[in-house]
């Protein structure tokens, strides 16, 4: 079937894709998780926001050089060749479908605030989480344009209450809650390092606008604007949101909170505000599901078109969508969710591990992409005029340290399994290369 179609994603939609994927379900519990570090967490948000912005700039610059579907995969393949491209595509794809159950479960957790009867009803929660993932997948099967419109609408709605808490909430802050700056027994540097895994996980997704580049209008301009704007919006919401919630609730109360934004809103404006925030959290989770499902389909599509993944991922339906790739990916997500659905402590620990593993797999493309521009600079030289080591190296170096520190923060076990996960793809790569060579003979 023909793959020719009109690009449908503009600046606003791509920015919504970045914001929707970055400001997803992972942030809602971040203030509570970071409360133990006190005001050091606020400093952590500022420091790590600089690293995330540098990553955003790396992707924005690369999108001018390689405005192709696949984002990090396309960049890595351009700079390092097919094998590196395969590793990036393989790891990035797995990191997405492995993380979808986490987002779906977060949505059901916030639904329990709105519908108390769901508390202690694991079968009902499982059914709702499955319905959310499958429903979003069906939406994406209708076409990229429809998924993009849905993303823009949902992100616009969900951001209103979170912006209110993040910025209006500053008027309710009790500044005494920010002392002492470092309430832990660790040194300031070690405490700052302790915040890194939570904060860096929250910034996953800054590259989202680069992935569906083939669907983007004027990609060289649109992707750069959307990536930088989306990262800056997320950084502002993260920093001021944590400041407001911590300043309103206090560190000790915040540590015990299961829904910090909802609890802070209730203290400021009454119980109704907590319900509004809970509803916004559910919408945010749905937006993250939609955004990551859209991105998840594009990575294997690009790799399959280059013969680096099975061609089934490149088959398009009548709406121009890689339907089989979406079905395969979401099926794997469903399998993980079903295995984790009993709610036992063992399965909860598996759930947490999958999140950390997904983060490690996310960082592999980031590490590759930090040096793609340098490789292109060496190979193409002055043929691309805006490649300048003086502007490239400082940004890429900060982004590289940011990415490596994320892998370190995820823990040795997750890093080990992430490495094994990449190696597990080698037999597939070899089989595809053998088949390609046989076809060429």
Buried (B, 14 or more C-beta within 10 A) or exposed (E): EEEEBEBBBBBBBBBBBBBBBBBBBBBBBBBBBBBBBBBBBBBBBEBBBEBBBBBBBBBBBBBBBBBBBBBBBBBBBBBBEBBBBBBBBBBBBBBBBBBBBBBBBBBBBBBBBBEEEBEEBEEBBBEBBBEBBBEBBEBBBEBBBBBBBBBBEBBBBBBEBBBBBBBEBEEBBEEEBBEEEBBBEBEEEEBBBBBBBBBBBBBBBBBBBBBBBBBBBEBBBBBBBBBBBBBBBBBBBBBBBBBBBBBBBBBEBBBEBEBBBBBBBBBBBEEEBBBBBBBBBBBBBBBBBBBBBBBBBBBBBBBBBBBBBBEEBBBBBEBBBBBBBBBBBBEBBBEBBEEBBEEEEEEEEBBEBBBBBBBBBBBBBBBBBBBBBBBBBEEEEEEEEEBEEEEBEEBBEBBBEBBBBBBBBBBEEBBEBBBEBBEEBEEBBEEBBEEEEEEEE
